[in-house]
Each structure stands twice: as C-alpha cells, then as structure tokens.
Amino acid sequence: MNTLIAMAHKTLTISEEAYEALAELKKEGESFTELIKRITSPLRKRKLSEFAGKIKDEKFAKAALEVRHHPSRYSKRGKL
C-alpha cells in the first residue's frame, strides 16, 4: 500500500544577493528547504531565556520571555 503525504509549500521572495549567499552554503544534492532547516536549526533549539541575560533593556527582556512562554497570545500560528 502506498501512502501519499502532501506537504504545504510557501514561496519566498529574496534578493539576488541573498539567493547567492544561500546557494554558496548549499551542499551538493541539498534542497533550499533542507539548507534553511540546517542553518536555522541551532537558533530554533535555543531558548529565548538564553538571550535575555544579554539584553541590557530589562523591559525588553521581560517582554521577550512573556512572548516565549505565552506564544498563542502573540502569534496567529500560536508558535514562535
């Protein structure tokens, strides 16, 4: 039995310079989707609280933590 899984796709408009920068990072046989996931993975794994101590403005740090802990209040997707 074969199962077909449909994946949603989005179109992004980027500058030629950004495209060239991404293309230079792309490994042989790697799709742009795979590239973007690979290079953003370290950022997605980090908690916002790791950055909060480095921010000088305490009001901003508190607001950032609030958004991180209650994403559905601040995002249509409910995920940040």
N, C-alpha and C positions, 0 to 999 in steps of 0.2 A: 504494500500500500504506500503510495506517495502522498506526502503532505506538502502543501504549498503555503508558505508563510509570506504574507505581504508586508513589506516594510514601507513606512512613510518616508517621503523624501522632501527636502527643502532646497530651494535654490538661493544661493548667496551671491551677492554682487560685491566683488572686491576689486581693488585697483590692480593694474598690471604689475606694479611693484610688489604688492602683497602676494599675488599669484606666483611670481618668480621666486620670492622668498620661500614660499611653501614648496614649490616644485624642487628647489635645491635641497630641501630637507627630506623629501620623499625617497623612500628606499625602493629598489627595483621590485616591481610587482605589487607595490603597496598602493592602495587607492587613497584618494584625498580624504575620504571618511576615516580610514584606518590611521592615516597620518595625523589628522586633527585629534582623534581619540588618544593616540600615543603621546602627542606633545602636550595635551591638556590633562592627561591622567595625573601627573604629580600635583597639579593645582586642585583637582577635584577631590583628592584624597586628604588634603589638608583641612583642618578645622579652622573656621574663621577666628576662633579664640586664640589661635597661634599668632595671628596678626595683631590682635587687639592690644597686646602689651607694647607693640612697636609704634603704635599711633599716639602722637602727642596730644591730640584733642580728645579728652575723655568723653565728651558728649557724643562724638562720632563713634568711638569705640563701643559705648553702651548701645547706641542705635544699631550698630552692625551686629552685635550679639543678639539683640532683640529680633532682628530680621532673621538671623540664623536659627534661633530657637522657635520662631513662630512664622515660618515661611508662607503659610496659607493666608496670613493677614496682608502680605505684601506682594504676592505674585499670583497672577491668573492661573498659572500651572500648579501652584502650591508646592513648588520645588525649586530650590536655589542651588 
